[in-house]
Amino acid sequence: NAGVTQTPKFRILKIGQSMTLQCTQDMNHNYMYWYRQDPGMGLKLIYYSVGAGITDKGEVPNGYNVSRSTTEDFPLRLELAAPSQTSVYFCASSYPGDSGRSYNEQFFGPGTRLTVL
Amino acid sequence: AQTVTQSQPEMSVQEAETVTLSCTYDTSENNYYLFWYKQPPSRQMILVIRQEAYKQQNATENRFSVNFQKAAKSFSLKISDSQLGDTAMYFCAFMTSVEYGNKLVFGAGTILRVKS
């Protein structure tokens, strides 16, 4: 299993540009998450999904959009990039807490470093 | 809302010695989970150890153990026989078992440097 994969690894955007951060998992996890990590800080939840077709906002959703058309993929869309969105973005996935498997551990991708200039 | 506080921004320890990282949290829930994640310079998030709030026994994983004090809402991580490879950012994280989506709330992290 590849686990959770993210593309691209690095990206530089100009203010006002848009882009999509890709996330794919091959563990058949129902739950998927997007976090951002600002320098020297912990991770903050942007959006999450409990299954295909179901998404919900996390702590810091402004400026982002998500979709979940399949179990495997959970892309994050930035429509109008702003310098405040300069951060490292992590995607994660897990089984539901009551699935009886893997005690709801979240598995993380390697992250995407995004700079908005 | 749940909050997680890590009061030590940076710590250092000599190789082979023991170090304890502190974490406190705030919640009104009775059932929840606590985690310590390690983030080395590679940025990869690695689960170190996990504790279920309903278990009184402290979790251990090889050189890593926790001191879970539920009444005090404290969850410290002890690393024994520190190794150079333990150098990383360590995050304490909280997950309520009743909230939809099993979302994690992270502390700000503690940078640990192991010196030779």
Boltz contact constraints between the chains, C-beta under 6 A:
constraints:
  - contact:
      token1: [A, 41]
      token2: [B, 108]
      max_distance: 6.0
  - contact:
      token1: [A, 42]
      token2: [B, 91]
      max_distance: 6.0
  - contact:
      token1: [A, 42]
      token2: [B, 106]
      max_distance: 6.0
  - contact:
      token1: [A, 42]
      token2: [B, 107]
      max_distance: 6.0
  - contact:
      token1: [A, 42]
      token2: [B, 108]
      max_distance: 6.0
  - contact:
      token1: [A, 42]
      token2: [B, 109]
      max_distance: 6.0
  - contact:
      token1: [A, 43]
      token2: [B, 106]
      max_distance: 6.0
  - contact:
      token1: [A, 45]
      token2: [B, 103]
      max_distance: 6.0
  - contact:
      token1: [A, 48]
      token2: [B, 101]
      max_distance: 6.0
  - contact:
      token1: [A, 50]
      token2: [B, 101]
      max_distance: 6.0
  - contact:
      token1: [A, 97]
      token2: [B, 102]
      max_distance: 6.0
  - contact:
      token1: [A, 104]
      token2: [B, 102]
      max_distance: 6.0
  - contact:
      token1: [A, 105]
      token2: [B, 47]
      max_distance: 6.0
  - contact:
      token1: [A, 108]
      token2: [B, 45]
      max_distance: 6.0
  - contact:
      token1: [A, 110]
      token2: [B, 44]
      max_distance: 6.0
  - contact:
      token1: [A, 111]
      token2: [B, 43]
      max_distance: 6.0
